[in-house]
Amino acid sequence: MPQKDPCQKQACEIQKCLQANNYMESKCQAVIQALRKCCAQYPKGRSPVCSGFEKEEKLTLKTPSE
């Protein structure tokens, strides 16, 4: 049986918050930060729900070509 995702709870909280606030991310920054904090505690690949943030960070770190 696969191990439980350690950040699943925070991911679910984001979904609840977004649904309650008509998908306005600005109103859910606290729960988004909680997920980022959780993801930072585990090595890449340990939490499948963190994979989206890992991809996002790679895109943010790239600098545009001149």
PyMOL Python script that loads the backbone (N, CA, C, O; Angstrom):
from pymol import cmd

cmd.read_pdbstr("""\
ATOM      1  N   MET A   1       0.852  -1.203   0.000  1.00  0.00           N
ATOM      2  CA  MET A   1       0.000   0.000   0.000  1.00  0.00           C
ATOM      3  C   MET A   1       0.885   1.250   0.000  1.00  0.00           C
ATOM      4  O   MET A   1       1.811   1.339   0.807  1.00  0.00           O
ATOM      5  N   PRO A   2       0.621   2.215  -0.886  1.00  0.00           N
ATOM      6  CA  PRO A   2       1.452   3.417  -0.940  1.00  0.00           C
ATOM      7  C   PRO A   2       1.318   4.242   0.334  1.00  0.00           C
ATOM      8  O   PRO A   2       0.286   4.230   1.005  1.00  0.00           O
ATOM      9  N   GLN A   3       2.401   4.963   0.645  1.00  0.00           N
ATOM     10  CA  GLN A   3       2.361   5.823   1.823  1.00  0.00           C
ATOM     11  C   GLN A   3       1.449   7.017   1.571  1.00  0.00           C
ATOM     12  O   GLN A   3       1.290   7.470   0.437  1.00  0.00           O
ATOM     13  N   LYS A   4       0.857   7.514   2.648  1.00  0.00           N
ATOM     14  CA  LYS A   4      -0.010   8.685   2.548  1.00  0.00           C
ATOM     15  C   LYS A   4       0.829   9.912   2.193  1.00  0.00           C
ATOM     16  O   LYS A   4       1.935  10.087   2.705  1.00  0.00           O
ATOM     17  N   ASP A   5       0.305  10.739   1.331  1.00  0.00           N
ATOM     18  CA  ASP A   5       0.991  11.973   0.946  1.00  0.00           C
ATOM     19  C   ASP A   5       1.031  12.900   2.163  1.00  0.00           C
ATOM     20  O   ASP A   5      -0.020  13.225   2.714  1.00  0.00           O
ATOM     21  N   PRO A   6       2.221  13.332   2.594  1.00  0.00           N
ATOM     22  CA  PRO A   6       2.317  14.152   3.805  1.00  0.00           C
ATOM     23  C   PRO A   6       1.697  15.543   3.671  1.00  0.00           C
ATOM     24  O   PRO A   6       1.415  16.187   4.682  1.00  0.00           O
ATOM     25  N   CYS A   7       1.482  16.010   2.460  1.00  0.00           N
ATOM     26  CA  CYS A   7       0.927  17.353   2.264  1.00  0.00           C
ATOM     27  C   CYS A   7      -0.492  17.324   1.695  1.00  0.00           C
ATOM     28  O   CYS A   7      -1.007  18.353   1.257  1.00  0.00           O
ATOM     29  N   GLN A   8      -1.117  16.159   1.701  1.00  0.00           N
ATOM     30  CA  GLN A   8      -2.472  16.020   1.154  1.00  0.00           C
ATOM     31  C   GLN A   8      -3.469  16.923   1.878  1.00  0.00           C
ATOM     32  O   GLN A   8      -4.332  17.531   1.245  1.00  0.00           O
ATOM     33  N   LYS A   9      -3.351  17.008   3.189  1.00  0.00           N
ATOM     34  CA  LYS A   9      -4.288  17.829   3.971  1.00  0.00           C
ATOM     35  C   LYS A   9      -4.252  19.293   3.498  1.00  0.00           C
ATOM     36  O   LYS A   9      -5.297  19.917   3.314  1.00  0.00           O
ATOM     37  N   GLN A  10      -3.051  19.825   3.305  1.00  0.00           N
ATOM     38  CA  GLN A  10      -2.927  21.224   2.868  1.00  0.00           C
ATOM     39  C   GLN A  10      -3.483  21.412   1.458  1.00  0.00           C
ATOM     40  O   GLN A  10      -4.087  22.442   1.159  1.00  0.00           O
ATOM     41  N   ALA A  11      -3.282  20.423   0.600  1.00  0.00           N
ATOM     42  CA  ALA A  11      -3.819  20.513  -0.761  1.00  0.00           C
ATOM     43  C   ALA A  11      -5.343  20.542  -0.733  1.00  0.00           C
ATOM     44  O   ALA A  11      -5.973  21.283  -1.488  1.00  0.00           O
ATOM     45  N   CYS A  12      -5.926  19.736   0.138  1.00  0.00           N
ATOM     46  CA  CYS A  12      -7.395  19.728   0.263  1.00  0.00           C
ATOM     47  C   CYS A  12      -7.904  21.060   0.807  1.00  0.00           C
ATOM     48  O   CYS A  12      -8.962  21.541   0.402  1.00  0.00           O
ATOM     49  N   GLU A  13      -7.142  21.651   1.728  1.00  0.00           N
ATOM     50  CA  GLU A  13      -7.535  22.948   2.281  1.00  0.00           C
ATOM     51  C   GLU A  13      -7.531  24.027   1.191  1.00  0.00           C
ATOM     52  O   GLU A  13      -8.382  24.917   1.194  1.00  0.00           O
ATOM     53  N   ILE A  14      -6.591  23.948   0.278  1.00  0.00           N
ATOM     54  CA  ILE A  14      -6.558  24.906  -0.831  1.00  0.00           C
ATOM     55  C   ILE A  14      -7.815  24.749  -1.683  1.00  0.00           C
ATOM     56  O   ILE A  14      -8.450  25.740  -2.043  1.00  0.00           O
ATOM     57  N   GLN A  15      -8.173  23.519  -2.001  1.00  0.00           N
ATOM     58  CA  GLN A  15      -9.368  23.285  -2.815  1.00  0.00           C
ATOM     59  C   GLN A  15     -10.620  23.823  -2.125  1.00  0.00           C
ATOM     60  O   GLN A  15     -11.459  24.459  -2.763  1.00  0.00           O
ATOM     61  N   LYS A  16     -10.742  23.569  -0.837  1.00  0.00           N
ATOM     62  CA  LYS A  16     -11.904  24.080  -0.083  1.00  0.00           C
ATOM     63  C   LYS A  16     -11.944  25.596  -0.113  1.00  0.00           C
ATOM     64  O   LYS A  16     -12.996  26.197  -0.335  1.00  0.00           O
ATOM     65  N   CYS A  17     -10.777  26.216   0.114  1.00  0.00           N
ATOM     66  CA  CYS A  17     -10.711  27.677   0.130  1.00  0.00           C
ATOM     67  C   CYS A  17     -11.070  28.252  -1.235  1.00  0.00           C
ATOM     68  O   CYS A  17     -11.848  29.203  -1.322  1.00  0.00           O
ATOM     69  N   LEU A  18     -10.517  27.689  -2.286  1.00  0.00           N
ATOM     70  CA  LEU A  18     -10.807  28.196  -3.630  1.00  0.00           C
ATOM     71  C   LEU A  18     -12.290  28.065  -3.960  1.00  0.00           C
ATOM     72  O   LEU A  18     -12.887  28.987  -4.516  1.00  0.00           O
ATOM     73  N   GLN A  19     -12.877  26.938  -3.625  1.00  0.00           N
ATOM     74  CA  GLN A  19     -14.307  26.748  -3.891  1.00  0.00           C
ATOM     75  C   GLN A  19     -15.148  27.754  -3.101  1.00  0.00           C
ATOM     76  O   GLN A  19     -16.125  28.293  -3.619  1.00  0.00           O
ATOM     77  N   ALA A  20     -14.767  28.000  -1.861  1.00  0.00           N
ATOM     78  CA  ALA A  20     -15.529  28.924  -1.013  1.00  0.00           C
ATOM     79  C   ALA A  20     -15.377  30.376  -1.453  1.00  0.00           C
ATOM     80  O   ALA A  20     -16.215  31.217  -1.127  1.00  0.00           O
ATOM     81  N   ASN A  21     -14.299  30.676  -2.202  1.00  0.00           N
ATOM     82  CA  ASN A  21     -14.019  32.057  -2.600  1.00  0.00           C
ATOM     83  C   ASN A  21     -14.050  32.260  -4.110  1.00  0.00           C
ATOM     84  O   ASN A  21     -13.325  33.102  -4.640  1.00  0.00           O
ATOM     85  N   ASN A  22     -14.881  31.495  -4.800  1.00  0.00           N
ATOM     86  CA  ASN A  22     -15.037  31.626  -6.249  1.00  0.00           C
ATOM     87  C   ASN A  22     -13.706  31.580  -6.991  1.00  0.00           C
ATOM     88  O   ASN A  22     -13.496  32.313  -7.958  1.00  0.00           O
ATOM     89  N   TYR A  23     -12.811  30.712  -6.529  1.00  0.00           N
ATOM     90  CA  TYR A  23     -11.521  30.467  -7.168  1.00  0.00           C
ATOM     91  C   TYR A  23     -10.643  31.712  -7.271  1.00  0.00           C
ATOM     92  O   TYR A  23      -9.886  31.868  -8.229  1.00  0.00           O
ATOM     93  N   MET A  24     -10.748  32.589  -6.287  1.00  0.00           N
ATOM     94  CA  MET A  24      -9.887  33.771  -6.229  1.00  0.00           C
ATOM     95  C   MET A  24      -8.667  33.408  -5.369  1.00  0.00           C
ATOM     96  O   MET A  24      -8.757  33.341  -4.144  1.00  0.00           O
ATOM     97  N   GLU A  25      -7.530  33.175  -6.032  1.00  0.00           N
ATOM     98  CA  GLU A  25      -6.317  32.763  -5.329  1.00  0.00           C
ATOM     99  C   GLU A  25      -5.889  33.778  -4.274  1.00  0.00           C
ATOM    100  O   GLU A  25      -5.336  33.400  -3.241  1.00  0.00           O
ATOM    101  N   SER A  26      -6.134  35.042  -4.520  1.00  0.00           N
ATOM    102  CA  SER A  26      -5.705  36.078  -3.585  1.00  0.00           C
ATOM    103  C   SER A  26      -6.325  35.904  -2.201  1.00  0.00           C
ATOM    104  O   SER A  26      -5.746  36.337  -1.205  1.00  0.00           O
ATOM    105  N   LYS A  27      -7.492  35.277  -2.130  1.00  0.00           N
ATOM    106  CA  LYS A  27      -8.156  35.074  -0.842  1.00  0.00           C
ATOM    107  C   LYS A  27      -7.663  33.809  -0.140  1.00  0.00           C
ATOM    108  O   LYS A  27      -8.055  33.539   0.995  1.00  0.00           O
ATOM    109  N   CYS A  28      -6.814  33.039  -0.801  1.00  0.00           N
ATOM    110  CA  CYS A  28      -6.353  31.767  -0.235  1.00  0.00           C
ATOM    111  C   CYS A  28      -4.840  31.723  -0.051  1.00  0.00           C
ATOM    112  O   CYS A  28      -4.260  30.641   0.028  1.00  0.00           O
ATOM    113  N   GLN A  29      -4.207  32.866   0.017  1.00  0.00           N
ATOM    114  CA  GLN A  29      -2.750  32.887   0.124  1.00  0.00           C
ATOM    115  C   GLN A  29      -2.229  32.191   1.379  1.00  0.00           C
ATOM    116  O   GLN A  29      -1.167  31.570   1.339  1.00  0.00           O
ATOM    117  N   ALA A  30      -2.951  32.283   2.484  1.00  0.00           N
ATOM    118  CA  ALA A  30      -2.485  31.646   3.724  1.00  0.00           C
ATOM    119  C   ALA A  30      -2.426  30.122   3.572  1.00  0.00           C
ATOM    120  O   ALA A  30      -1.458  29.500   4.010  1.00  0.00           O
ATOM    121  N   VAL A  31      -3.439  29.518   2.963  1.00  0.00           N
ATOM    122  CA  VAL A  31      -3.433  28.060   2.803  1.00  0.00           C
ATOM    123  C   VAL A  31      -2.442  27.631   1.712  1.00  0.00           C
ATOM    124  O   VAL A  31      -1.875  26.541   1.788  1.00  0.00           O
ATOM    125  N   ILE A  32      -2.235  28.470   0.712  1.00  0.00           N
ATOM    126  CA  ILE A  32      -1.238  28.176  -0.318  1.00  0.00           C
ATOM    127  C   ILE A  32       0.156  28.197   0.316  1.00  0.00           C
ATOM    128  O   ILE A  32       0.982  27.330   0.031  1.00  0.00           O
ATOM    129  N   GLN A  33       0.410  29.172   1.165  1.00  0.00           N
ATOM    130  CA  GLN A  33       1.693  29.241   1.859  1.00  0.00           C
ATOM    131  C   GLN A  33       1.889  28.031   2.768  1.00  0.00           C
ATOM    132  O   GLN A  33       3.006  27.528   2.894  1.00  0.00           O
ATOM    133  N   ALA A  34       0.823  27.564   3.398  1.00  0.00           N
ATOM    134  CA  ALA A  34       0.918  26.378   4.260  1.00  0.00           C
ATOM    135  C   ALA A  34       1.347  25.164   3.447  1.00  0.00           C
ATOM    136  O   ALA A  34       2.140  24.350   3.921  1.00  0.00           O
ATOM    137  N   LEU A  35       0.829  25.034   2.222  1.00  0.00           N
ATOM    138  CA  LEU A  35       1.235  23.919   1.370  1.00  0.00           C
ATOM    139  C   LEU A  35       2.688  24.076   0.941  1.00  0.00           C
ATOM    140  O   LEU A  35       3.442  23.103   0.942  1.00  0.00           O
ATOM    141  N   ARG A  36       3.085  25.279   0.578  1.00  0.00           N
ATOM    142  CA  ARG A  36       4.488  25.512   0.197  1.00  0.00           C
ATOM    143  C   ARG A  36       5.423  25.149   1.353  1.00  0.00           C
ATOM    144  O   ARG A  36       6.472  24.540   1.144  1.00  0.00           O
ATOM    145  N   LYS A  37       5.036  25.524   2.565  1.00  0.00           N
ATOM    146  CA  LYS A  37       5.852  25.218   3.743  1.00  0.00           C
ATOM    147  C   LYS A  37       5.946  23.707   3.943  1.00  0.00           C
ATOM    148  O   LYS A  37       7.020  23.187   4.249  1.00  0.00           O
ATOM    149  N   CYS A  38       4.842  23.009   3.773  1.00  0.00           N
ATOM    150  CA  CYS A  38       4.835  21.558   3.892  1.00  0.00           C
ATOM    151  C   CYS A  38       5.734  20.947   2.825  1.00  0.00           C
ATOM    152  O   CYS A  38       6.536  20.062   3.123  1.00  0.00           O
ATOM    153  N   CYS A  39       5.610  21.405   1.600  1.00  0.00           N
ATOM    154  CA  CYS A  39       6.405  20.857   0.496  1.00  0.00           C
ATOM    155  C   CYS A  39       7.899  21.059   0.734  1.00  0.00           C
ATOM    156  O   CYS A  39       8.711  20.212   0.359  1.00  0.00           O
ATOM    157  N   ALA A  40       8.256  22.171   1.351  1.00  0.00           N
ATOM    158  CA  ALA A  40       9.672  22.462   1.600  1.00  0.00           C
ATOM    159  C   ALA A  40      10.279  21.491   2.613  1.00  0.00           C
ATOM    160  O   ALA A  40      11.501  21.353   2.673  1.00  0.00           O
ATOM    161  N   GLN A  41       9.454  20.825   3.402  1.00  0.00           N
ATOM    162  CA  GLN A  41       9.941  19.912   4.429  1.00  0.00           C
ATOM    163  C   GLN A  41      10.321  18.541   3.882  1.00  0.00           C
ATOM    164  O   GLN A  41      10.978  17.763   4.574  1.00  0.00           O
ATOM    165  N   TYR A  42       9.920  18.237   2.657  1.00  0.00           N
ATOM    166  CA  TYR A  42      10.122  16.900   2.113  1.00  0.00           C
ATOM    167  C   TYR A  42      10.949  16.950   0.830  1.00  0.00           C
ATOM    168  O   TYR A  42      10.892  17.933   0.093  1.00  0.00           O
ATOM    169  N   PRO A  43      11.715  15.893   0.563  1.00  0.00           N
ATOM    170  CA  PRO A  43      12.485  15.859  -0.684  1.00  0.00           C
ATOM    171  C   PRO A  43      11.560  15.792  -1.893  1.00  0.00           C
ATOM    172  O   PRO A  43      10.432  15.309  -1.796  1.00  0.00           O
ATOM    173  N   LYS A  44      12.043  16.275  -3.023  1.00  0.00           N
ATOM    174  CA  LYS A  44      11.241  16.248  -4.252  1.00  0.00           C
ATOM    175  C   LYS A  44      10.814  14.824  -4.560  1.00  0.00           C
ATOM    176  O   LYS A  44      11.600  13.884  -4.441  1.00  0.00           O
ATOM    177  N   GLY A  45       9.576  14.682  -4.950  1.00  0.00           N
ATOM    178  CA  GLY A  45       9.046  13.372  -5.286  1.00  0.00           C
ATOM    179  C   GLY A  45       8.382  12.664  -4.115  1.00  0.00           C
ATOM    180  O   GLY A  45       7.663  11.686  -4.323  1.00  0.00           O
ATOM    181  N   ARG A  46       8.601  13.126  -2.901  1.00  0.00           N
ATOM    182  CA  ARG A  46       8.012  12.475  -1.723  1.00  0.00           C
ATOM    183  C   ARG A  46       6.520  12.760  -1.636  1.00  0.00           C
ATOM    184  O   ARG A  46       5.747  11.890  -1.233  1.00  0.00           O
ATOM    185  N   SER A  47       6.109  13.961  -2.006  1.00  0.00           N
ATOM    186  CA  SER A  47       4.707  14.361  -1.934  1.00  0.00           C
ATOM    187  C   SER A  47       4.203  14.670  -3.344  1.00  0.00           C
ATOM    188  O   SER A  47       4.565  15.696  -3.920  1.00  0.00           O
ATOM    189  N   PRO A  48       3.370  13.787  -3.900  1.00  0.00           N
ATOM    190  CA  PRO A  48       2.848  14.043  -5.255  1.00  0.00           C
ATOM    191  C   PRO A  48       2.103  15.375  -5.387  1.00  0.00           C
ATOM    192  O   PRO A  48       2.152  15.996  -6.448  1.00  0.00           O
ATOM    193  N   VAL A  49       1.423  15.821  -4.345  1.00  0.00           N
ATOM    194  CA  VAL A  49       0.686  17.091  -4.463  1.00  0.00           C
ATOM    195  C   VAL A  49       1.632  18.282  -4.585  1.00  0.00           C
ATOM    196  O   VAL A  49       1.210  19.362  -5.000  1.00  0.00           O
ATOM    197  N   CYS A  50       2.898  18.104  -4.232  1.00  0.00           N
ATOM    198  CA  CYS A  50       3.869  19.196  -4.330  1.00  0.00           C
ATOM    199  C   CYS A  50       4.473  19.316  -5.725  1.00  0.00           C
ATOM    200  O   CYS A  50       5.159  20.297  -6.012  1.00  0.00           O
ATOM    201  N   SER A  51       4.237  18.361  -6.577  1.00  0.00           N
ATOM    202  CA  SER A  51       4.860  18.374  -7.897  1.00  0.00           C
ATOM    203  C   SER A  51       4.504  19.634  -8.687  1.00  0.00           C
ATOM    204  O   SER A  51       5.332  20.130  -9.450  1.00  0.00           O
ATOM    205  N   GLY A  52       3.312  20.151  -8.522  1.00  0.00           N
ATOM    206  CA  GLY A  52       2.914  21.385  -9.207  1.00  0.00           C
ATOM    207  C   GLY A  52       3.735  22.575  -8.764  1.00  0.00           C
ATOM    208  O   GLY A  52       4.108  23.412  -9.586  1.00  0.00           O
ATOM    209  N   PHE A  53       4.023  22.663  -7.471  1.00  0.00           N
ATOM    210  CA  PHE A  53       4.847  23.757  -6.963  1.00  0.00           C
ATOM    211  C   PHE A  53       6.288  23.600  -7.424  1.00  0.00           C
ATOM    212  O   PHE A  53       6.948  24.593  -7.729  1.00  0.00           O
ATOM    213  N   GLU A  54       6.783  22.379  -7.480  1.00  0.00           N
ATOM    214  CA  GLU A  54       8.150  22.149  -7.942  1.00  0.00           C
ATOM    215  C   GLU A  54       8.303  22.603  -9.381  1.00  0.00           C
ATOM    216  O   GLU A  54       9.309  23.222  -9.726  1.00  0.00           O
ATOM    217  N   LYS A  55       7.325  22.308 -10.230  1.00  0.00           N
ATOM    218  CA  LYS A  55       7.367  22.736 -11.636  1.00  0.00           C
ATOM    219  C   LYS A  55       7.272  24.253 -11.721  1.00  0.00           C
ATOM    220  O   LYS A  55       7.966  24.880 -12.522  1.00  0.00           O
ATOM    221  N   GLU A  56       6.409  24.843 -10.894  1.00  0.00           N
ATOM    222  CA  GLU A  56       6.215  26.290 -10.893  1.00  0.00           C
ATOM    223  C   GLU A  56       7.512  27.004 -10.508  1.00  0.00           C
ATOM    224  O   GLU A  56       7.865  28.018 -11.109  1.00  0.00           O
ATOM    225  N   GLU A  57       8.221  26.473  -9.505  1.00  0.00           N
ATOM    226  CA  GLU A  57       9.460  27.093  -9.064  1.00  0.00           C
ATOM    227  C   GLU A  57      10.516  27.050 -10.152  1.00  0.00           C
ATOM    228  O   GLU A  57      11.268  28.011 -10.313  1.00  0.00           O
ATOM    229  N   LYS A  58      10.590  25.965 -10.900  1.00  0.00           N
ATOM    230  CA  LYS A  58      11.554  25.867 -11.996  1.00  0.00           C
ATOM    231  C   LYS A  58      11.266  26.935 -13.040  1.00  0.00           C
ATOM    232  O   LYS A  58      12.195  27.555 -13.559  1.00  0.00           O
ATOM    233  N   LEU A  59       9.996  27.161 -13.357  1.00  0.00           N
ATOM    234  CA  LEU A  59       9.630  28.170 -14.340  1.00  0.00           C
ATOM    235  C   LEU A  59       9.973  29.566 -13.836  1.00  0.00           C
ATOM    236  O   LEU A  59      10.420  30.413 -14.610  1.00  0.00           O
ATOM    237  N   THR A  60       9.766  29.810 -12.550  1.00  0.00           N
ATOM    238  CA  THR A  60      10.027  31.116 -11.960  1.00  0.00           C
ATOM    239  C   THR A  60      11.518  31.406 -11.930  1.00  0.00           C
ATOM    240  O   THR A  60      11.926  32.554 -12.104  1.00  0.00           O
ATOM    241  N   LEU A  61      12.332  30.389 -11.712  1.00  0.00           N
ATOM    242  CA  LEU A  61      13.772  30.580 -11.604  1.00  0.00           C
ATOM    243  C   LEU A  61      14.446  30.846 -12.936  1.00  0.00           C
ATOM    244  O   LEU A  61      15.528  31.432 -12.969  1.00  0.00           O
ATOM    245  N   LYS A  62      13.834  30.430 -14.033  1.00  0.00           N
ATOM    246  CA  LYS A  62      14.423  30.644 -15.351  1.00  0.00           C
ATOM    247  C   LYS A  62      14.359  32.123 -15.713  1.00  0.00           C
ATOM    248  O   LYS A  62      13.365  32.798 -15.447  1.00  0.00           O
ATOM    249  N   THR A  63      15.423  32.608 -16.316  1.00  0.00           N
ATOM    250  CA  THR A  63      15.412  33.994 -16.765  1.00  0.00           C
ATOM    251  C   THR A  63      15.155  34.016 -18.261  1.00  0.00           C
ATOM    252  O   THR A  63      15.624  33.137 -18.983  1.00  0.00           O
ATOM    253  N   PRO A  64      14.423  35.000 -18.729  1.00  0.00           N
ATOM    254  CA  PRO A  64      14.121  35.065 -20.160  1.00  0.00           C
ATOM    255  C   PRO A  64      15.379  35.296 -20.992  1.00  0.00           C
ATOM    256  O   PRO A  64      16.308  35.967 -20.542  1.00  0.00           O
ATOM    257  N   SER A  65      15.408  34.755 -22.177  1.00  0.00           N
ATOM    258  CA  SER A  65      16.544  34.951 -23.085  1.00  0.00           C
ATOM    259  C   SER A  65      16.555  36.382 -23.579  1.00  0.00           C
ATOM    260  O   SER A  65      15.508  36.990 -23.803  1.00  0.00           O
ATOM    261  N   GLU A  66      17.727  36.894 -23.740  1.00  0.00           N
ATOM    262  CA  GLU A  66      17.827  38.298 -24.205  1.00  0.00           C
ATOM    263  C   GLU A  66      18.062  38.370 -25.676  1.00  0.00           C
ATOM    264  O   GLU A  66      18.170  39.464 -26.232  1.00  0.00           O
TER     265      GLU A  66
END
""", "prot")
cmd.dss("prot")
cmd.show_as("cartoon", "prot")
cmd.util.cbc("prot")
cmd.orient("prot")
